[in-house]
């Protein structure tokens, strides 16, 4: 299965890289890289880690109903997770993050994984907001616009569903069980019930209006800070675009990186980013040089720091296999529990 996912991701990355590099003047591209002022990467990386700290605070709020954890203890776990996304396929760093949290804080992987999904939903909502705000000032190519809006609307609908699930878990559990037990094959019914229960546990933070406002506010601030990182990297290059264009680029790039690809989002990060800049009038060589350097600024520092934290916590690469095994065991446990009392939401 892992090999299949790896090959699919590799194929997707190759396609996106081919789109991104088609027609590129290699000489001008290399000249762009040679003449960039890389000192601007220092403040860019510092600002980026401010955003990582805010992501830690947001996750702290989401986990508070499960167990109170200080942001200082949670920050290394977040960094390890993002490092895992950068070096493992299929965003497997999210599983690694939940595994480390289970090992260090005793939080069940199933519940923490649900909060990770919730994070992605909040991120998607902000991407929807960014696209809605910036499209009048920074139009996208028709194809990218359709895909980006489709992704954004998906996240919006998902958030509405999750809020309803969190607000009325018992009532919806009965309806859910009725539908699943009548339509789904008997062999997968327990697994489907277990998935429902795990998500409801992780979504309880949505029941607090205060927590909801805090999470939305932090999500908006996180992505404005990440866009500021884009702006700081931009200062290293001899062209300029408006902050609205960078907001649009931030949204489109991060929506496209949800598509399965190689670790580090090679191709799925570059092709849409280059397309947004070229639509704004930037030459292909400059757009490509900037996007490549930006990607490295976002990828390399947090990957190195995550590796340091892994060493400090005595976590090895083999722990990824352990994380996957524990996740599978949790799913089996859920199925066994549901065989006794199917469809009972927490």
Phi and psi in degrees as GROMACS dihedral restraints (atoms count N, CA, C in turn):
[ dihedral_restraints ]
;  ai    aj    ak    al  type     phi  dphi    fc
    3     4     5     6     1   -61.9    20    10
    4     5     6     7     1   -38.4    20    10
    6     7     8     9     1   -64.2    20    10
    7     8     9    10     1   -39.6    20    10
    9    10    11    12     1   -62.6    20    10
   10    11    12    13     1   -44.8    20    10
   12    13    14    15     1   -63.9    20    10
   13    14    15    16     1   -38.9    20    10
   15    16    17    18     1   -63.1    20    10
   16    17    18    19     1   -43.3    20    10
   18    19    20    21     1   -69.3    20    10
   19    20    21    22     1   -37.9    20    10
   21    22    23    24     1   -62.9    20    10
   22    23    24    25     1   -46.6    20    10
   24    25    26    27     1   -60.4    20    10
   25    26    27    28     1   -40.9    20    10
   27    28    29    30     1   -63.2    20    10
   28    29    30    31     1   -42.6    20    10
   30    31    32    33     1   -62.8    20    10
   31    32    33    34     1   -41.6    20    10
   33    34    35    36     1   -63.0    20    10
   34    35    36    37     1   -43.9    20    10
   36    37    38    39     1   -63.6    20    10
   37    38    39    40     1   -40.5    20    10
   39    40    41    42     1   -61.8    20    10
   40    41    42    43     1   -42.6    20    10
   42    43    44    45     1   -63.3    20    10
   43    44    45    46     1   -46.4    20    10
   45    46    47    48     1   -67.8    20    10
   46    47    48    49     1   -36.5    20    10
   48    49    50    51     1   -65.9    20    10
   49    50    51    52     1   -38.8    20    10
   51    52    53    54     1   -61.9    20    10
   52    53    54    55     1   -40.3    20    10
   54    55    56    57     1   -65.2    20    10
   55    56    57    58     1   -43.2    20    10
   57    58    59    60     1   -66.9    20    10
   58    59    60    61     1   -37.5    20    10
   60    61    62    63     1   -97.9    20    10
   61    62    63    64     1    -1.7    20    10
   63    64    65    66     1   -62.2    20    10
   64    65    66    67     1   124.0    20    10
   66    67    68    69     1    80.0    20    10
   67    68    69    70     1     6.7    20    10
   69    70    71    72     1   -71.2    20    10
   70    71    72    73     1   133.6    20    10
   72    73    74    75     1   -83.3    20    10
   73    74    75    76     1   105.2    20    10
   75    76    77    78     1   -62.6    20    10
   76    77    78    79     1   -36.0    20    10
   78    79    80    81     1   -63.7    20    10
   79    80    81    82     1   -46.6    20    10
   81    82    83    84     1   -67.1    20    10
   82    83    84    85     1   -35.8    20    10
   84    85    86    87     1   -61.5    20    10
   85    86    87    88     1   -47.8    20    10
   87    88    89    90     1   -65.6    20    10
   88    89    90    91     1   -35.3    20    10
   90    91    92    93     1   -64.5    20    10
   91    92    93    94     1   -38.1    20    10
   93    94    95    96     1   -60.4    20    10
   94    95    96    97     1   -43.4    20    10
   96    97    98    99     1   -66.9    20    10
   97    98    99   100     1   -37.2    20    10
   99   100   101   102     1   -68.9    20    10
  100   101   102   103     1   -33.9    20    10
  102   103   104   105     1   -95.3    20    10
  103   104   105   106     1    -1.9    20    10
  105   106   107   108     1   -67.2    20    10
  106   107   108   109     1   147.5    20    10
  108   109   110   111     1   -94.3    20    10
  109   110   111   112     1    93.9    20    10
  111   112   113   114     1   -74.9    20    10
  112   113   114   115     1    -6.8    20    10
  114   115   116   117     1   -62.3    20    10
  115   116   117   118     1   -25.6    20    10
  117   118   119   120     1   -66.4    20    10
  118   119   120   121     1   -15.5    20    10
  120   121   122   123     1   -70.2    20    10
  121   122   123   124     1   -25.9    20    10
  123   124   125   126     1   -62.8    20    10
  124   125   126   127     1   -55.8    20    10
  126   127   128   129     1   -65.1    20    10
  127   128   129   130     1   -30.4    20    10
  129   130   131   132     1   -62.1    20    10
  130   131   132   133     1   -44.4    20    10
  132   133   134   135     1   -67.8    20    10
  133   134   135   136     1   -39.7    20    10
  135   136   137   138     1   -60.6    20    10
  136   137   138   139     1   -45.3    20    10
  138   139   140   141     1   -64.4    20    10
  139   140   141   142     1   -38.7    20    10
  141   142   143   144     1   -58.6    20    10
  142   143   144   145     1   -41.4    20    10
  144   145   146   147     1   -73.0    20    10
  145   146   147   148     1   -22.6    20    10
  147   148   149   150     1   -60.9    20    10
  148   149   150   151     1   -41.4    20    10
  150   151   152   153     1   -64.1    20    10
  151   152   153   154     1   -37.5    20    10
  153   154   155   156     1   -64.4    20    10
  154   155   156   157     1   -39.2    20    10
  156   157   158   159     1   -62.8    20    10
  157   158   159   160     1   -40.5    20    10
  159   160   161   162     1   -66.6    20    10
  160   161   162   163     1   -33.7    20    10
  162   163   164   165     1   -62.3    20    10
  163   164   165   166     1   -37.3    20    10
  165   166   167   168     1   -63.3    20    10
  166   167   168   169     1   -44.0    20    10
  168   169   170   171     1   -62.4    20    10
  169   170   171   172     1   -39.3    20    10
  171   172   173   174     1   -64.4    20    10
  172   173   174   175     1   -42.9    20    10
  174   175   176   177     1   -66.5    20    10
  175   176   177   178     1   -35.0    20    10
  177   178   179   180     1   -58.6    20    10
  178   179   180   181     1   -42.4    20    10
  180   181   182   183     1   -64.1    20    10
  181   182   183   184     1   -41.8    20    10
  183   184   185   186     1   -66.8    20    10
  184   185   186   187     1   -30.8    20    10
  186   187   188   189     1   -89.6    20    10
  187   188   189   190     1    -9.2    20    10
  189   190   191   192     1   -59.1    20    10
  190   191   192   193     1   -33.3    20    10
  192   193   194   195     1   -74.9    20    10
  193   194   195   196     1   -13.2    20    10
  195   196   197   198     1   -94.4    20    10
  196   197   198   199     1   -52.1    20    10
  198   199   200   201     1  -161.9    20    10
  199   200   201   202     1   136.0    20    10
  201   202   203   204     1   -75.6    20    10
  202   203   204   205     1   126.2    20    10
  204   205   206   207     1  -132.4    20    10
  205   206   207   208     1   133.3    20    10
  207   208   209   210     1   -69.3    20    10
  208   209   210   211     1   149.4    20    10
  210   211   212   213     1   -62.2    20    10
  211   212   213   214     1   -32.6    20    10
  213   214   215   216     1   -62.9    20    10
  214   215   216   217     1   -38.9    20    10
  216   217   218   219     1   -77.2    20    10
  217   218   219   220     1   -27.7    20    10
  219   220   221   222     1   -82.5    20    10
  220   221   222   223     1   -28.0    20    10
  222   223   224   225     1   -55.9    20    10
  223   224   225   226     1   -48.4    20    10
  225   226   227   228     1   -59.8    20    10
  226   227   228   229     1   -33.7    20    10
  228   229   230   231     1   -66.3    20    10
  229   230   231   232     1   -41.9    20    10
  231   232   233   234     1   -61.7    20    10
  232   233   234   235     1   -45.9    20    10
  234   235   236   237     1   -62.8    20    10
  235   236   237   238     1   -41.6    20    10
  237   238   239   240     1   -60.9    20    10
  238   239   240   241     1   -39.8    20    10
  240   241   242   243     1   -63.8    20    10
  241   242   243   244     1   -43.9    20    10
  243   244   245   246     1   -68.5    20    10
  244   245   246   247     1   -35.4    20    10
  246   247   248   249     1   -61.0    20    10
  247   248   249   250     1   -43.1    20    10
  249   250   251   252     1   -60.5    20    10
  250   251   252   253     1   -39.6    20    10
  252   253   254   255     1   -61.8    20    10
  253   254   255   256     1   -30.8    20    10
  255   256   257   258     1   -79.8    20    10
  256   257   258   259     1   -19.3    20    10
  258   259   260   261     1  -121.8    20    10
  259   260   261   262     1   -11.7    20    10
  261   262   263   264     1  -112.4    20    10
  262   263   264   265     1   149.6    20    10
  264   265   266   267     1   -75.5    20    10
  265   266   267   268     1   163.8    20    10
  267   268   269   270     1    58.1    20    10
  268   269   270   271     1    36.5    20    10
  270   271   272   273     1    50.9    20    10
  271   272   273   274     1    38.8    20    10
  273   274   275   276     1   -67.2    20    10
  274   275   276   277     1   -12.8    20    10
  276   277   278   279     1   -61.7    20    10
  277   278   279   280     1   -25.0    20    10
  279   280   281   282     1   -66.7    20    10
  280   281   282   283     1   -38.9    20    10
  282   283   284   285     1   -66.8    20    10
  283   284   285   286     1   -41.8    20    10
  285   286   287   288     1   -61.5    20    10
  286   287   288   289     1   -40.6    20    10
  288   289   290   291     1   -61.3    20    10
  289   290   291   292     1   -45.2    20    10
  291   292   293   294     1   -66.4    20    10
  292   293   294   295     1   -34.2    20    10
  294   295   296   297     1   -65.2    20    10
  295   296   297   298     1   -45.2    20    10
  297   298   299   300     1   -63.8    20    10
  298   299   300   301     1   -40.1    20    10
  300   301   302   303     1   -63.7    20    10
  301   302   303   304     1   -39.2    20    10
  303   304   305   306     1   -63.7    20    10
  304   305   306   307     1   -42.2    20    10
  306   307   308   309     1   -71.2    20    10
  307   308   309   310     1   -35.0    20    10
  309   310   311   312     1   -94.3    20    10
  310   311   312   313     1   -30.4    20    10
  312   313   314   315     1  -122.5    20    10
  313   314   315   316     1    -6.9    20    10
  315   316   317   318     1    76.7    20    10
  316   317   318   319     1    19.5    20    10
  318   319   320   321     1   -85.5    20    10
  319   320   321   322     1   131.1    20    10
  321   322   323   324     1   -59.1    20    10
  322   323   324   325     1   135.5    20    10
  324   325   326   327     1   -60.7    20    10
  325   326   327   328     1   -38.3    20    10
  327   328   329   330     1   -61.5    20    10
  328   329   330   331     1   -41.5    20    10
  330   331   332   333     1   -71.9    20    10
  331   332   333   334     1   -42.7    20    10
  333   334   335   336     1   -69.2    20    10
  334   335   336   337     1   -32.4    20    10
  336   337   338   339     1   -63.6    20    10
  337   338   339   340     1   -34.4    20    10
  339   340   341   342     1   -64.8    20    10
  340   341   342   343     1   -37.1    20    10
  342   343   344   345     1   -67.8    20    10
  343   344   345   346     1   -31.7    20    10
  345   346   347   348     1   -65.4    20    10
  346   347   348   349     1   -41.5    20    10
  348   349   350   351     1   -61.2    20    10
  349   350   351   352     1   -40.5    20    10
  351   352   353   354     1   -62.1    20    10
  352   353   354   355     1   -39.2    20    10
  354   355   356   357     1   -55.8    20    10
  355   356   357   358     1   -47.1    20    10
  357   358   359   360     1   -62.1    20    10
  358   359   360   361     1   -34.6    20    10
  360   361   362   363     1   -66.2    20    10
  361   362   363   364     1   -45.7    20    10
  363   364   365   366     1   -60.6    20    10
  364   365   366   367     1   -41.9    20    10
  366   367   368   369     1   -60.5    20    10
  367   368   369   370     1   -43.3    20    10
  369   370   371   372     1   -63.0    20    10
  370   371   372   373     1   -36.2    20    10
  372   373   374   375     1   -64.6    20    10
  373   374   375   376     1   -40.3    20    10
  375   376   377   378     1   -66.2    20    10
  376   377   378   379     1   -37.4    20    10
  378   379   380   381     1   -61.9    20    10
  379   380   381   382     1   -39.5    20    10
  381   382   383   384     1   -60.4    20    10
  382   383   384   385     1   -43.3    20    10
  384   385   386   387     1   -64.5    20    10
  385   386   387   388     1   -45.0    20    10
  387   388   389   390     1   -60.2    20    10
  388   389   390   391     1   -44.4    20    10
  390   391   392   393     1   -65.0    20    10
  391   392   393   394     1   -43.3    20    10
  393   394   395   396     1   -62.3    20    10
  394   395   396   397     1   -37.3    20    10
  396   397   398   399     1   -73.7    20    10
  397   398   399   400     1   -39.7    20    10
  399   400   401   402     1   -95.7    20    10
  400   401   402   403     1   -19.9    20    10
  402   403   404   405     1   -56.9    20    10
  403   404   405   406     1   -38.1    20    10
  405   406   407   408     1   -62.8    20    10
  406   407   408   409     1   -24.3    20    10
  408   409   410   411     1  -104.8    20    10
  409   410   411   412     1   -18.1    20    10
  411   412   413   414     1  -143.0    20    10
  412   413   414   415     1    76.2    20    10
  414   415   416   417     1   -63.5    20    10
  415   416   417   418     1   147.8    20    10
  417   418   419   420     1   -98.2    20    10
  418   419   420   421     1   155.4    20    10
  420   421   422   423     1   -56.1    20    10
  421   422   423   424     1   147.5    20    10
  423   424   425   426     1   -54.6    20    10
  424   425   426   427     1   -44.3    20    10
  426   427   428   429     1   -63.1    20    10
  427   428   429   430     1   -46.3    20    10
  429   430   431   432     1   -64.7    20    10
  430   431   432   433     1   -37.8    20    10
  432   433   434   435     1   -63.2    20    10
  433   434   435   436     1   -42.8    20    10
  435   436   437   438     1   -62.9    20    10
  436   437   438   439     1   -46.8    20    10
  438   439   440   441     1   -65.3    20    10
  439   440   441   442     1   -45.1    20    10
  441   442   443   444     1   -63.7    20    10
  442   443   444   445     1   -43.2    20    10
  444   445   446   447     1   -66.4    20    10
  445   446   447   448     1   -36.7    20    10
  447   448   449   450     1   -61.6    20    10
  448   449   450   451     1   -46.4    20    10
  450   451   452   453     1   -58.9    20    10
  451   452   453   454     1   -46.7    20    10
  453   454   455   456     1   -63.4    20    10
  454   455   456   457     1   -43.6    20    10
  456   457   458   459     1   -64.7    20    10
  457   458   459   460     1   -34.9    20    10
  459   460   461   462     1   -59.3    20    10
  460   461   462   463     1   -46.1    20    10
  462   463   464   465     1   -65.6    20    10
  463   464   465   466     1   -36.1    20    10
  465   466   467   468     1   -64.2    20    10
  466   467   468   469     1   -45.1    20    10
  468   469   470   471     1   -64.6    20    10
  469   470   471   472     1   -40.8    20    10
  471   472   473   474     1   -60.5    20    10
  472   473   474   475     1   -41.4    20    10
  474   475   476   477     1   -63.2    20    10
  475   476   477   478     1   -42.3    20    10
  477   478   479   480     1   -60.6    20    10
  478   479   480   481     1   -43.0    20    10
  480   481   482   483     1   -62.8    20    10
  481   482   483   484     1   -44.0    20    10
  483   484   485   486     1   -64.9    20    10
  484   485   486   487     1   -37.9    20    10
  486   487   488   489     1   -65.6    20    10
  487   488   489   490     1   -38.6    20    10
  489   490   491   492     1   -66.3    20    10
  490   491   492   493     1   -41.5    20    10
  492   493   494   495     1   -60.4    20    10
  493   494   495   496     1   -43.0    20    10
  495   496   497   498     1   -69.0    20    10
  496   497   498   499     1   -33.5    20    10
  498   499   500   501     1   -76.7    20    10
  499   500   501   502     1   -37.5    20    10
  501   502   503   504     1  -133.2    20    10
  502   503   504   505     1    65.5    20    10
  504   505   506   507     1   -66.5    20    10
  505   506   507   508     1   -39.7    20    10
  507   508   509   510     1   -67.6    20    10
  508   509   510   511     1   -46.8    20    10
  510   511   512   513     1   -65.0    20    10
  511   512   513   514     1   -44.5    20    10
  513   514   515   516     1   -68.6    20    10
  514   515   516   517     1   -29.8    20    10
  516   517   518   519     1   -62.3    20    10
  517   518   519   520     1   -39.5    20    10
  519   520   521   522     1   -64.6    20    10
  520   521   522   523     1   -45.8    20    10
  522   523   524   525     1   -65.1    20    10
  523   524   525   526     1   -41.7    20    10
  525   526   527   528     1   -61.8    20    10
  526   527   528   529     1   -46.3    20    10
  528   529   530   531     1   -62.3    20    10
  529   530   531   532     1   -38.7    20    10
  531   532   533   534     1   -62.3    20    10
  532   533   534   535     1   -45.5    20    10
  534   535   536   537     1   -66.5    20    10
  535   536   537   538     1   -48.1    20    10
  537   538   539   540     1   -63.5    20    10
  538   539   540   541     1   -43.6    20    10
  540   541   542   543     1   -67.9    20    10
  541   542   543   544     1   -21.5    20    10
  543   544   545   546     1   -94.6    20    10
  544   545   546   547     1   -29.8    20    10
  546   547   548   549     1  -106.9    20    10
  547   548   549   550     1   -30.9    20    10
  549   550   551   552     1   -85.3    20    10
  550   551   552   553     1   146.9    20    10
  552   553   554   555     1   -58.3    20    10
  553   554   555   556     1   143.9    20    10
  555   556   557   558     1   -59.4    20    10
  556   557   558   559     1   -29.9    20    10
  558   559   560   561     1   -67.7    20    10
  559   560   561   562     1   -25.3    20    10
  561   562   563   564     1  -108.6    20    10
  562   563   564   565     1    -0.7    20    10
  564   565   566   567     1   -59.7    20    10
  565   566   567   568     1   -48.1    20    10
  567   568   569   570     1   -58.1    20    10
  568   569   570   571     1   -39.0    20    10
  570   571   572   573     1   -64.5    20    10
  571   572   573   574     1   -40.5    20    10
  573   574   575   576     1   -65.4    20    10
  574   575   576   577     1   -40.6    20    10
  576   577   578   579     1   -63.0    20    10
  577   578   579   580     1   -40.8    20    10
  579   580   581   582     1   -63.4    20    10
  580   581   582   583     1   -39.7    20    10
  582   583   584   585     1   -61.4    20    10
  583   584   585   586     1   -42.6    20    10
  585   586   587   588     1   -60.0    20    10
  586   587   588   589     1   -47.6    20    10
  588   589   590   591     1   -62.0    20    10
  589   590   591   592     1   -42.1    20    10
  591   592   593   594     1   -64.3    20    10
  592   593   594   595     1   -41.0    20    10
  594   595   596   597     1   -66.5    20    10
  595   596   597   598     1   -40.5    20    10
  597   598   599   600     1   -62.2    20    10
  598   599   600   601     1   -40.1    20    10
  600   601   602   603     1   -59.2    20    10
  601   602   603   604     1   -45.0    20    10
  603   604   605   606     1   -76.5    20    10
  604   605   606   607     1   -11.3    20    10
  606   607   608   609     1   -99.4    20    10
  607   608   609   610     1     5.7    20    10
  609   610   611   612     1   -64.8    20    10
  610   611   612   613     1   -22.2    20    10
  612   613   614   615     1   -63.6    20    10
  613   614   615   616     1   -21.7    20    10
  615   616   617   618     1   -72.3    20    10
  616   617   618   619     1   -11.4    20    10
  618   619   620   621     1   -80.6    20    10
  619   620   621   622     1   -12.9    20    10
  621   622   623   624     1   -99.1    20    10
  622   623   624   625     1   116.3    20    10
  624   625   626   627     1   -57.1    20    10
  625   626   627   628     1   -38.1    20    10
  627   628   629   630     1   -63.7    20    10
  628   629   630   631     1   -48.1    20    10
  630   631   632   633     1   -63.1    20    10
  631   632   633   634     1   -37.2    20    10
  633   634   635   636     1   -62.2    20    10
  634   635   636   637     1   -44.9    20    10
  636   637   638   639     1   -64.1    20    10
  637   638   639   640     1   -42.5    20    10
  639   640   641   642     1   -62.0    20    10
  640   641   642   643     1   -44.1    20    10
  642   643   644   645     1   -66.8    20    10
  643   644   645   646     1   -40.0    20    10
  645   646   647   648     1   -64.8    20    10
  646   647   648   649     1   -44.0    20    10
  648   649   650   651     1   -63.0    20    10
  649   650   651   652     1   -44.2    20    10
  651   652   653   654     1   -64.2    20    10
  652   653   654   655     1   -38.5    20    10
  654   655   656   657     1   -62.4    20    10
  655   656   657   658     1   -43.6    20    10
  657   658   659   660     1   -63.6    20    10
  658   659   660   661     1   -44.1    20    10
  660   661   662   663     1   -65.7    20    10
  661   662   663   664     1   -39.2    20    10
  663   664   665   666     1   -56.3    20    10
  664   665   666   667     1   -46.4    20    10
  666   667   668   669     1   -80.9    20    10
  667   668   669   670     1   -25.7    20    10
  669   670   671   672     1   -67.1    20    10
  670   671   672   673     1   -38.1    20    10
  672   673   674   675     1   -67.8    20    10
  673   674   675   676     1   -40.6    20    10
  675   676   677   678     1   -63.3    20    10
  676   677   678   679     1   -38.6    20    10
  678   679   680   681     1   -63.3    20    10
  679   680   681   682     1   -35.0    20    10
  681   682   683   684     1   -63.5    20    10
  682   683   684   685     1   -33.9    20    10
  684   685   686   687     1   -62.4    20    10
  685   686   687   688     1   -42.6    20    10
  687   688   689   690     1   -57.9    20    10
  688   689   690   691     1   -42.3    20    10
  690   691   692   693     1   -65.8    20    10
  691   692   693   694     1   -40.9    20    10
  693   694   695   696     1   -66.2    20    10
  694   695   696   697     1   -40.6    20    10
  696   697   698   699     1   -64.2    20    10
  697   698   699   700     1   -35.3    20    10
  699   700   701   702     1   -58.1    20    10
  700   701   702   703     1   -32.1    20    10
  702   703   704   705     1   -64.6    20    10
  703   704   705   706     1   -16.1    20    10
  705   706   707   708     1   -79.4    20    10
  706   707   708   709     1    -6.2    20    10
  708   709   710   711     1  -122.6    20    10
  709   710   711   712     1   153.2    20    10
  711   712   713   714     1   -85.0    20    10
  712   713   714   715     1    50.6    20    10
  714   715   716   717     1  -152.7    20    10
  715   716   717   718     1   165.8    20    10
  717   718   719   720     1  -140.9    20    10
  718   719   720   721     1   145.9    20    10
  720   721   722   723     1  -137.1    20    10
  721   722   723   724     1   164.4    20    10
  723   724   725   726     1   -72.5    20    10
  724   725   726   727     1   161.0    20    10
  726   727   728   729     1   -62.7    20    10
  727   728   729   730     1   -30.2    20    10
  729   730   731   732     1   -63.1    20    10
  730   731   732   733     1   -39.7    20    10
  732   733   734   735     1   -62.8    20    10
  733   734   735   736     1   -40.6    20    10
  735   736   737   738     1   -69.2    20    10
  736   737   738   739     1   -35.0    20    10
  738   739   740   741     1   -62.4    20    10
  739   740   741   742     1   -43.4    20    10
  741   742   743   744     1   -63.9    20    10
  742   743   744   745     1   -42.2    20    10
  744   745   746   747     1   -61.9    20    10
  745   746   747   748     1   -43.2    20    10
  747   748   749   750     1   -57.3    20    10
  748   749   750   751     1   -46.7    20    10
  750   751   752   753     1   -65.5    20    10
  751   752   753   754     1   -48.8    20    10
  753   754   755   756     1   -66.0    20    10
  754   755   756   757     1   -45.1    20    10
  756   757   758   759     1   -59.8    20    10
  757   758   759   760     1   -45.8    20    10
  759   760   761   762     1   -74.0    20    10
  760   761   762   763     1   -25.0    20    10
  762   763   764   765     1   -70.4    20    10
  763   764   765   766     1   -41.2    20    10
  765   766   767   768     1   -70.6    20    10
  766   767   768   769     1   -26.3    20    10
  768   769   770   771     1   -73.8    20    10
  769   770   771   772     1    -4.3    20    10
  771   772   773   774     1   -76.0    20    10
  772   773   774   775     1   -14.3    20    10
  774   775   776   777     1   -72.3    20    10
  775   776   777   778     1   133.4    20    10
  777   778   779   780     1   -57.0    20    10
  778   779   780   781     1   132.1    20    10
  780   781   782   783     1  -152.7    20    10
  781   782   783   784     1  -167.9    20    10
  783   784   785   786     1   -69.2    20    10
  784   785   786   787     1   161.6    20    10
  786   787   788   789     1   -54.8    20    10
  787   788   789   790     1   140.5    20    10
  789   790   791   792     1    85.1    20    10
  790   791   792   793     1     2.5    20    10
  792   793   794   795     1    61.0    20    10
  793   794   795   796     1    39.0    20    10
  795   796   797   798     1   -65.6    20    10
  796   797   798   799     1   129.8    20    10
  798   799   800   801     1    91.2    20    10
  799   800   801   802     1   -55.2    20    10
  801   802   803   804     1   -69.2    20    10
  802   803   804   805     1   -23.2    20    10
  804   805   806   807     1   -80.5    20    10
  805   806   807   808     1   -41.3    20    10
  807   808   809   810     1   -77.8    20    10
  808   809   810   811     1   -48.0    20    10
  810   811   812   813     1   -60.1    20    10
  811   812   813   814     1   -50.5    20    10
  813   814   815   816     1   -68.1    20    10
  814   815   816   817     1   -34.9    20    10
  816   817   818   819     1   -62.8    20    10
  817   818   819   820     1   -45.6    20    10
  819   820   821   822     1   -63.1    20    10
  820   821   822   823     1   -40.7    20    10
  822   823   824   825     1   -63.3    20    10
  823   824   825   826     1   -41.6    20    10
  825   826   827   828     1   -62.4    20    10
  826   827   828   829     1   -44.7    20    10
  828   829   830   831     1   -67.2    20    10
  829   830   831   832     1   -40.5    20    10
  831   832   833   834     1   -65.8    20    10
  832   833   834   835     1   -35.1    20    10
  834   835   836   837     1   -64.0    20    10
  835   836   837   838     1   -28.2    20    10
  837   838   839   840     1   -86.0    20    10
  838   839   840   841     1     5.1    20    10
  840   841   842   843     1    97.7    20    10
  841   842   843   844     1     8.2    20    10
  843   844   845   846     1   -83.9    20    10
  844   845   846   847     1   139.7    20    10
  846   847   848   849     1   -66.0    20    10
  847   848   849   850     1   155.9    20    10
  849   850   851   852     1   -62.3    20    10
  850   851   852   853     1   -40.1    20    10
  852   853   854   855     1   -62.9    20    10
  853   854   855   856     1   -45.9    20    10
  855   856   857   858     1   -66.2    20    10
  856   857   858   859     1   -43.5    20    10
  858   859   860   861     1   -62.1    20    10
  859   860   861   862     1   -40.6    20    10
  861   862   863   864     1   -69.7    20    10
  862   863   864   865     1   -44.7    20    10
  864   865   866   867     1   -60.0    20    10
  865   866   867   868     1   -45.7    20    10
  867   868   869   870     1   -62.4    20    10
  868   869   870   871     1   -45.4    20    10
  870   871   872   873     1   -65.4    20    10
  871   872   873   874     1   -39.3    20    10
  873   874   875   876     1   -64.1    20    10
  874   875   876   877     1   -46.2    20    10
  876   877   878   879     1   -66.3    20    10
  877   878   879   880     1   -41.7    20    10
  879   880   881   882     1   -58.7    20    10
  880   881   882   883     1   -45.3    20    10
  882   883   884   885     1   -59.2    20    10
  883   884   885   886     1   -43.5    20    10
  885   886   887   888     1   -66.6    20    10
  886   887   888   889     1   -36.9    20    10
  888   889   890   891     1   -65.7    20    10
  889   890   891   892     1   -33.4    20    10
  891   892   893   894     1   -82.0    20    10
  892   893   894   895     1   -27.2    20    10
  894   895   896   897     1   -91.6    20    10
  895   896   897   898     1   -49.6    20    10
  897   898   899   900     1   -69.5    20    10
  898   899   900   901     1   -51.3    20    10
  900   901   902   903     1   -60.1    20    10
  901   902   903   904     1   -44.8    20    10
  903   904   905   906     1   -72.2    20    10
  904   905   906   907     1   -28.4    20    10
  906   907   908   909     1   -67.3    20    10
  907   908   909   910     1   -44.1    20    10
  909   910   911   912     1   -64.6    20    10
  910   911   912   913     1   -44.4    20    10
  912   913   914   915     1   -64.9    20    10
  913   914   915   916     1   -38.3    20    10
  915   916   917   918     1   -62.4    20    10
  916   917   918   919     1   -38.4    20    10
  918   919   920   921     1   -64.5    20    10
  919   920   921   922     1   -38.3    20    10
  921   922   923   924     1   -63.1    20    10
  922   923   924   925     1   -45.3    20    10
  924   925   926   927     1   -64.4    20    10
  925   926   927   928     1   -36.2    20    10
  927   928   929   930     1   -61.5    20    10
  928   929   930   931     1   -43.1    20    10
  930   931   932   933     1   -64.0    20    10
  931   932   933   934     1   -41.5    20    10
  933   934   935   936     1   -64.1    20    10
  934   935   936   937     1   -33.9    20    10
  936   937   938   939     1   -92.5    20    10
  937   938   939   940     1     9.2    20    10
  939   940   941   942     1    56.1    20    10
  940   941   942   943     1    42.2    20    10
  942   943   944   945     1  -105.2    20    10
  943   944   945   946     1   127.8    20    10
  945   946   947   948     1  -107.3    20    10
  946   947   948   949     1   173.0    20    10
  948   949   950   951     1   -62.7    20    10
  949   950   951   952     1   -26.1    20    10
  951   952   953   954     1   -67.7    20    10
  952   953   954   955     1   -18.0    20    10
  954   955   956   957     1   -66.4    20    10
  955   956   957   958     1   -20.0    20    10
  957   958   959   960     1   -63.5    20    10
  958   959   960   961     1   -39.9    20    10
  960   961   962   963     1   -64.7    20    10
  961   962   963   964     1   -40.3    20    10
  963   964   965   966     1   -63.6    20    10
  964   965   966   967     1   -40.1    20    10
  966   967   968   969     1   -61.8    20    10
  967   968   969   970     1   -44.9    20    10
  969   970   971   972     1   -63.7    20    10
  970   971   972   973     1   -38.3    20    10
  972   973   974   975     1   -66.5    20    10
  973   974   975   976     1   -43.6    20    10
  975   976   977   978     1   -64.5    20    10
  976   977   978   979     1   -37.3    20    10
  978   979   980   981     1   -62.2    20    10
  979   980   981   982     1   -42.3    20    10
  981   982   983   984     1   -65.3    20    10
  982   983   984   985     1   -39.9    20    10
  984   985   986   987     1   -64.2    20    10
  985   986   987   988     1   -38.1    20    10
  987   988   989   990     1   -62.4    20    10
  988   989   990   991     1   -41.3    20    10
  990   991   992   993     1   -63.6    20    10
  991   992   993   994     1   -40.3    20    10
  993   994   995   996     1   -65.1    20    10
  994   995   996   997     1   -39.4    20    10
  996   997   998   999     1   -63.1    20    10
  997   998   999  1000     1   -41.1    20    10
  999  1000  1001  1002     1   -62.0    20    10
 1000  1001  1002  1003     1   -41.9    20    10
 1002  1003  1004  1005     1   -64.4    20    10
 1003  1004  1005  1006     1   -40.3    20    10
 1005  1006  1007  1008     1   -64.7    20    10
 1006  1007  1008  1009     1   -40.7    20    10
 1008  1009  1010  1011     1   -64.8    20    10
 1009  1010  1011  1012     1   -39.8    20    10
 1011  1012  1013  1014     1   -71.7    20    10
 1012  1013  1014  1015     1   -23.7    20    10
 1014  1015  1016  1017     1   -64.4    20    10
 1015  1016  1017  1018     1   -28.2    20    10
 1017  1018  1019  1020     1   -85.2    20    10
 1018  1019  1020  1021     1   -44.8    20    10
 1020  1021  1022  1023     1  -138.8    20    10
 1021  1022  1023  1024     1    75.1    20    10
 1023  1024  1025  1026     1   -65.6    20    10
 1024  1025  1026  1027     1   141.8    20    10
 1026  1027  1028  1029     1    78.4    20    10
 1027  1028  1029  1030     1     9.5    20    10
 1029  1030  1031  1032     1   -89.6    20    10
 1030  1031  1032  1033     1   112.7    20    10
 1032  1033  1034  1035     1   -81.8    20    10
 1033  1034  1035  1036     1   150.2    20    10
